[in-house]
């Protein structure tokens, strides 16, 4: 279980926080809130009920705290949000309250006491990580009388105090405000001494904002995936010579995936900003073909189904009873089957994330035994090969285990190995040799690089050598350390989600953090342009023109001189699409048109057939047929660059279905057969909003 945390944010909301300083476009409060919202939204995204937040504002127009009734020193201090788990409603409510006040009254130190009181009453004697984050520009009143008692309370409750100031001097960060008022300078000095005596953190907002640009990796408490005995030797044959060690297996590295989106339903009168969304539930039905049944299909229950395996082109069914018989029975175990030298292990054959194997914490004998085993592998520079079954009746896997020895930690790092069926052997012809059909080896060929091309490629690769970069802290370390490289997709999505949670009505999205773009371009210090130009010339690189989209209307003149399409043109113009076979006939006719204007009557015919199918359908039995005709009509109109004919018809179809066939329009919306968007045809001017209005009638 994750550690419980209680955090109180103390925010200066005085009138001076509404001023703009240091050439910034926003106010001092806007500057400080960038850090506050990042911290709050990060906590909300974790979704843990044990991470609670309270927000206190001081120098507010009113007073709202539990201490003001007995002491007027706590006036102009308001608890904007009591200690609780933060969710979207709390974010929306708090955003309306975080505005500069019209007063300069209110003591910052008293606000700190209110925050300590909130933590004391909420956490009591329970095990919590207690935090207070204090945000101010240091221009208001601070009464530091009795500060020693406050310091003792902070130490007694083990509170982590962080003071961040707008334009506070920070020599280590390299920031110093010019023309600072004596009052602000004195407040900064006193707040820094307070943090020093409490072992807290003190700094300027500028440094904090720079730090939050660096993505934070999520720390998770590992859960064991195996708990059992590691056996060395054959226990079934000779149990006396078998070594058994109680061990546990935990993940060491895991793939971090971006958050996934779910589908929600929204009625026209609801507002998604207020959270009036309902999650969609999926249902699944199974059908088999039956010519005599309505709709030519009948529903079947899942219990009546059996698994079938392809054997060539034949399906071989295996019932649930047979599945139990053929199942490979296994028992939970971790057995060492042998050892290999470390030099003989090929890293590309690893199939999985890495895990660690450690001894059971409460078993001293197991700790000593596993430690001896780890040191033996380390001294012999060897790896152990094992057979792992994590649970009864689960498929066994082969693993390789390597020793890891650190000053205060020892373990085995394991990863999965492939079976023979997991490997594929492919043969490719050599790139530097060309043989003729008679077996003769050619020295010169269009597929063999010339000496000039080879030298140009060598120079280009050398010019891109990252180890040639100047200014590296340690030339022996690789250029891109794993702890400095972040997934742009994962952190960008999280950044946009946090921004939308705070400001759902903003038009734009936040700029991409520069940290995510550090490795998106060639680093400064490398200059491959000259070598790249020489490589282009040596390789004779030419620009390949892009292929034009859409089909050409009309046919090219045949080589025989006999144009069969022209012979049938008059027949095609007078022929109408058969209602019983509309799809192939429509495609045949539209492929034979000579002029773009000839497409419109074909679209009109197909549209009349679609409406007739809908009109004559008993309930929704013929809806699938109409949807298929509509899909073909849409695809061909896009292919032949006549999307406006389809857009005109789909608007007409919407009016046609509004009377008593609204259920069919829901099928159109589900299959996304509405207006053609610019992503489908660059000439389209239809916006997403226009498309949604047609779908939902808004």
N, C-alpha and C positions, 0 to 999 in steps of 0.2 A: 504494500500500500504506500502511496506517495505521501511525503511529509505534508502536514497541514500548515497553511500559511495564513496569517492575518496581516493585512497591509492597510495603513492609513495614509492617504495623500492629503497634505496640508497645503492649500493653494492661496496665495496672496491675490485678493480680488479688489484691492484698493483702486482709487481713481488714477493713481500714477501708473498702474498697470495698463491703462488704456492709451498711454502715449506711445509714440513710435520713436525709437532711438537707433543709433549706429547705422543709419541709412537703410534699415529694414523696411519692407513695404507694410508689414503687419505690426500690430501692437506688441508690447512686452508680454501681455497675457497670451496672445496667439503663439508667440515664440515658445513660451513655457508649456503651452498645451500640446505642442507637437510631441514632446516627451511624455506627457501624461497620457495622451490617447494611445501612444504606442505601447506603453506598459499595461494599460487597462485592457486593450484589445488582445494583447498577447495572452493575458490571463484568461480572458473570456474564451479564446480559441482553444485553450487546453480543456475546457469543459469539466473541470473538477469541482465538485461541490465543496471540497475542503480548502479551496483557494478563495478566501473572502476579502472584500475590499470595503473600506469606508472612505468618504471624502469630506474634508473639513475646509471651509473657506473663512478667512479672516479679513478684516477691514470691509465687512459687508454692510449694507444699509440697515439690516435688521440683526437680531440676536436670536439664536436658536440652538442652545446647548444645555446640558443638565447642570452646569456649574454657575450659570449667570444669576440664578435666583438667590444665591448666597453671597455672591461677590461681584461687584460692578466691574472689576478688572477684566471680566470675561465678556463684556459687551462687544457688539459688532463682530461676533464669532458665530458661525452657523454650521451645523452638521448638515451638509447637503445630501448625504446618503449614509444611512446607518450601516453597520457592518453586516454584510450579506454577500451571497454569491451574485456576481454581476452577470446579467443577461441583457438581451437587446432592449427591453423596456427600461432598464436602469440607465443604459447608455443614452437613449433618447431623452429621458427625463433629466439626466445630469447635464447634457449639452445645453439645455435651455437655461440652466442656472449659472453656468460658468461665463458670466459677463462682468466687465468692470463696474464697480459701484460708483457712487457719487461722493464717497466720504474718504477721509484719510485717517479716521479713527479706528482703533483696534490694535491690540498688542499681539505681535507675532509669537512671543514666548508663551503667552497665555493660550494661544492656539495649540502650541506644542503640548501644553499640559492637558488640554481637552483630548488630544490624540492619545496621550498616555492613558487617560482615564477610560477611553473607549476600548483600548487593548486590554486593560486590566479587568474590566467588567466582562468582556467577551471571552477572553482566553482563560481567565481565572488561573488555576494551577495546572491546566492541561498542557500537553506537549504541543507547542506551536512554534513555528518560525515567525517571529514578530518583526515587522518593518514599519518605519515611519519615513516617508519621503516628503521633504519640505521644499516648496517652490516659491521663490520670492525675488523681487528686484532690489530688496534691501533699503528702500527709501522710506518705509513707514516707521512707526514707533515700535521699539523693542525694549522692554523693561527687563534687564538682566539681574535685577535684585533677587536673591534667593536661587540663583542658577545652580548652586552646588546641590541643593536638595533635588532639583530636577535631574541633574546628572546621576545622582544616586538611584533615583527611580528607574532611569533608563538602564543602568547597569543591573539593578535588582531584577527587572523583568526581562533582561537579556534582549533588549530591543536594538535592532540594527538601524541606526539613524543615518539618513542621507540628506544632505543640504545642497541644493542646486540653485544657483543664483543667476539672474539675467545680467549679463555684462559684469560678472564678478571677476576680479583679477585672479589669474592662475599662471604663475611663472613657468610651471612645468609644461603646461599646454601652450604657452607662448601668447597669452592674451592679457592685455592691460588696457583698461578704460582710461581715456584722457579726460581731464577736467572733471574728475569725480568730486562730488560734494563731500565735505568732511563728515556729515552724518552717515552717509552711505558707506564711506570708508571705515568708520568706527563700527557700524553694524556688521560689515564683512569680517572684520578682525575678530569681533566677539563670537560670531557664528563659527568661524574656523577654530577658535579655541574650544568652543563647545564640542565640536566634532572630534577634536584631538583628545579631549578628556574622556569621551564616550567610545573611543575607538571606532568612530563613524567615518563616513565618506563625505568629503567636501569638494565642490568643483563648480565650474561654470557650465551653464546650459549648453553653450556651444560645443564643449567637449562631449557632453552627454548625447547631444543630437548626432555628433559624428560617430559615436560609438554604436548607437542604435541602427545606423545604416548598415552595420555589419550583421548579417543574419545570425540568429542564435540557434544552435543545434539543440534539438529537444533531448533531454536526458530522461531515460525511462528506467524503471526498476526491472531487471530481468526476471523472467519466470522460467523455472527449470523445465526442460523438454525431455529429460530422462533422469530417473533416479533408480539406481540398482547397483549391481556388482560388475566390476571390471575383472575378467578372469584371464589368467595367463596359464595355459596348460589345458589338458583334456580332462575335465572333471568327471565325465562319465566313465572313462577308462581307468584313470589313476588319480583319484581325488586327493591322495596324500601329497602328490607332487604339484598340485594346482594352487596357484596364488589367487586369492579373492580379495578385492579392495572395494569398499563401499564408496561410490563416486556419484556426482551429480553433473549434469550437462546444462550449460546456459548459452544463449546466443552471444556472440562477440561482435559481429557486424551484421547489419540488416539493411535492406534497401529502403530508403526513405521515399515514399510516394506522395505526390500532391493530393490534396483533399479532393474527393470525388463529389460530383453534383448529383442530386436526386431530382426526380420529377414531382412537381406539385401542381395542384389544380387551383385555379383562381377564377371566381365568377366575376362578371363585368362590373358589379356594384362594389366589389371589394378592392381594397388598396393593399398592394403587397408590402408597402412600407410599414403598415401596422401589424404585419405578421399574420394576416388572415389567410393563411395558406393551409391546405390539407394535402397530406402525402397520398399519392396514388398507390392503390393496391393492385397488384397484377394477379390475374387469374389465368389458368391454362386449361384448355380442353383438348382432348385427343379425338381424332376422327379417322375413319377409314372409308374408302370409296364404296359406294353401293348404288348401282344404277337405278334400283327400284325405290330408293328412299327419297324423300323431299330434299332438294338441293344436292342429290346424288352423293350424300355422305351421311354417316351415322356416328353419334358420339359413343365412346367407349370409356370405361372406368380404368383407372391406372392399375387396379388389382388384376384386371384381365390381360395385362400386357406382360410380355416376356422379353428378355434381352436376346438380341440376335447378332451374330458375328458374321462378317463377310468371309466366305471361303471361296476365293476366286470371285465369281459373279453371283454366287449362291449365298443366301442368308441361312445360317445354321442357328436355330433357336435353342437356348439353354434356359431351362426353368429355374426358379428360385431354389428348389430342392437340389438340382444338379449343381448350382453355384456353390452350395455349401460343401458338396463332395469334392469339387475340384479346387477349392480354396486351399492355398498354401498355409498350413498351420505353423505358427512361430510362437516363441516365448520371449518375453522381455529379457534382453541380455546385451552385453558388450564383451565380445571375445577377441583377444589378440590372436591373430592367425600367423603372424610372422613379422619380420623386420627387413628393411631395405636401407642402403646407405642414402644419406641426404642428397648426395651428388647425383643419384640415379632417379630422383623425383622430378618430373616435368610439371611445372606449375600450370600450363594450359589445360591439363586434364581435370582440374578442380571443377566440380559441377555445382556447388552450392555456396551459400554464405558460410562463414566460419563460425565455429562454436568453441567453447572451452570446456574442458573436463577437469573438475576439481574434486578433492576428497570431501566426504561428508564432514560438516563443521564439528559435529559432536563426537566424532570418532577419532581419537588420538592415534590409534594404531593404523587406521586408514590414511591419516595425514602423513605419518612417517613412511608407510609403505609406498604411497604414491610419490612422495618426495624422492625416495631412493630410485624409483623407476624413472622419474623425470631426469635425475642427475645422470643415471646410467645412459639414457638416450643421448643426453647432451655431450657426455664425455666420448661416446662412440660415434658422435656425429651421424646418428641414425634416426629413422622414422619408424613408427609402429603402424602396421596395417591391421585393421580390426573389422569385425562384422557386428553391425549395430541393429538392434530391433528396439525401437522406442516404446512400443506397446504390444501386448499380445495380439497375434494374428495380423500384425502390420507387416508389409513387405520388408525384408532385410536390405540393408545398404552396406556397401563397403566404404570404409573411411581410412584416411591417413591422419596420423597424430604426430605432431611435432612438439618438442619441449620448449617451454618459455620460462626463463628464470630471471626474475627481477629482485631488487633488494628486499622487498617485503611481500612478494607474491610469486607463486609457482603454479603452473598449470600445463595442461596439454591442449594445444590448439588443433582442432580437427576440421576436416572438410571432406565432402563426399567424393568418391571415386567412380568412374564409369564402369559399367559392365561391358562385355564384348559387343553386345547389341547396341550400346550407346555410341560406339565409334563408327565413323564412316571413312573409308579409304578412297581417295580420289587421285587420279593420275592426270597430270597436266604436261603438255609439251614444254620443253625448255624455252625460255624467252630469248636466249642468245644463240640458238642453233636452229637452222632450217634444213630439213632433209627433203630431197625429191622422192618421187615414187620409186626410183631405182636405188635409193639409199645413199645417194651422193650428198655430202654436207656442203652447203653453200656458205661462202664467206661474206657475200654481199647480197642483200635482199631488202625489200621495202619494210619487212618486219624486224630487221636487225638494226640496232642503233649504230649510227656512224660514230667515228672517233670524236668528231666535233660535238655531236649531240651528247655523247657520254661525258665529255669534259664539262660541257655546259651544265648538265644535270649534277655532276659532282660539285661544281662550284656553287650552284644554287642551294644544294643541301647543306654545304658547309656554311654558307652565309646565314642559314636559318638555325644554326646550332645555338640552342638556348644557353649552353654553358659558356658562350662567348660574351654574354651580357656583362656590362660593367655595373658596379654598384651593388652586387649581391652581398648580403651579410656574411654568407658562408659559401665560398665557391664550390665546396665539396657537396653541398646539398642540391637536390634537384630544383629546377626553377619553380614549379608549381607544387607546393606541399599540400597534402590532402586537407589539412586544417584551414588552408587559405582558399580553397576552391569550393564554391557552393553551387547547388543546382539552380540555374536561373528559372526553370519552369516551376519548381516547388515554391520557392520564396517569392516569385513574382505573383503567383496566384494568391498566396497568403497575404501579400501586400495589398492587392486589389480588394480582397474580401474585407480586410480591416478598414480600408478607406470607404468602401460602400456601407459598412456597418455604421460608421460615424456620420457620413454625409451621403445618404442615398439619392439625394436630388441633384448632386453636382453633375455637370455635363462631362467634364474630363476625368481622366484617370491620373493617379500620381505618377511622377517620373520614375523610371527604373533606377534602382539604387546603383550608383557607380561601382560598388563592390561586385555586383553580379556581372558587370561588363568588363572586369579587369582582364579576363582571358578570352575576350571576344575578338580582339584585334592583335596585330603583330606588335610585340613589345617594343618600346622605344629602345634604341641601341642596336637593333638589327636593321640592316639596309639591304634587302634582297632585290630591290627594283632593277638595278643594273644587270644583275645575273639573271633575273627573270626575263628581261627583254632579250638578252642573248639566247636564253633557252627557247623563247617563242620563235625566234628567227631560225634557230637550228632545227627545231621540230616542225617548222612550217605550219604553225597553228593558224587556222582560219575560222572566221565566224560563220556558224551554221545558222541560216535564217530559220525563224520559227515557222511552224506549219500553220497555215490558215485554218481557222475553225469553220465548221459548217460545210454542208455539201453544195456542190455546184448545181444550180438549177439547169436542167436540160442535159443532153448527152453530147459528148464529143463525136465528131464525124467518124464512122467506122472505117477501118482500113479497106473493107470489101467494097465500100461505096454504097452498100445497101443499108439504109437506116430502117431497121425493123420498128423502132419506136415511132418514127414518123408515119409508117404505114398504119399503125394502130392508133395514131393520135386522134383522128376523127371519131373512131369508135370509143375511145376513152372519154372524150368530151361529152358525148351523148349518153354515156353509161352512168348509172347511178349505183351507189354503194349498196350492196345487199345487206339487209338488216340481220340475216342469219349468219353472215360471215363478214362482219365489218372490219376487223383488224387487218387481216391480210389484204383485203381489197383496197382499203384506204392507203396502206403503205405502198401497194403496187401503183396506185394512181398518182400519189404525191411524188413518187420517184420518177414518174414519166412526164411531169409538167415541164413546159418550155419557158413559161414566164411566171414571174412571182404573183401576178394578179390571178392566175389560175388556181392558186392555193386556197383563196378565200371561199369559193363555192364548195370545195371539198371539206373545209372546216365546218361550213354551215350544214352540209349533209351529215357529217359525223356528229355534230352537235344535236341535230334533230333525232338521230338514232339513239343517242345517249338519253335525251329527255323522254323518248318513247319507252325505252327500257325501264326507266325509273317510274314512269306513269303506270305502266302495266304490271309492275312488280307486286307480287303478293307478299305483304310485309317487306322484309329485306332479303328475300330469296334471290333476287336478281341484282342486288347492289354490287356484288363482287364483279359481275360481268360489266356493269356500267363503269365501275372504277377502273377496270382494265382498259376499256375503250378510252376513258378520259386520260389515263396515263400515256397511252400510245399517242393520242392527239397532242398532248403537251410535249412529249419528247420529240416528235417529228416537227412540230412548229418551231422548237428551239433549234433543231438540227438544220432546218432549211431557212433559218433566220427570218421567221415570220411569226415571232412571238406575240405581236400586237393583235393578231387574229385570235389567238388563244385567250389573251387577257380580256378581249371584248366578250368572248363567249363565256368565260368563267364568271364574269359579272352578271351576265344574263342568266346563267345557271343558278347563281345565288338567289336571284329574285324568283326564279321558277320553283326552288325548293322551300321557300319561306312559307308557302301556303300550308301544305300538309306533309312535306317530306323533309323536315328538319333533321331527322335522324340520318338521312343520306349526307347532308352537309357536314355532319360530325365525322363521317368517313373521309370526306374530302380534306377536312382539317387534319385528321390523324395521319393521312398519307402525304400531307404537304403538297397538294396539287393545286395551290392557289396561284396568285400572280407570279410571273417570271421575274426573278430578282437579278440585279446587276452581276452577281457572282455566277449566274448561269448564262447570261447574255450581256456583254458589256454595253450594248445600246439601250438596255432597259434603264429607266429612271425611277423605277418603283422603289420606295423605301420600306424598311422593316415595319414602320408604323402603318403605312398604307396596307401592307400585306396583312398585318394583325387586325386592322379595322375590317377588312373583308372577311377574315376568318371569324371574328368574335362579334361583329356588328357594332364596334365602338368607334 
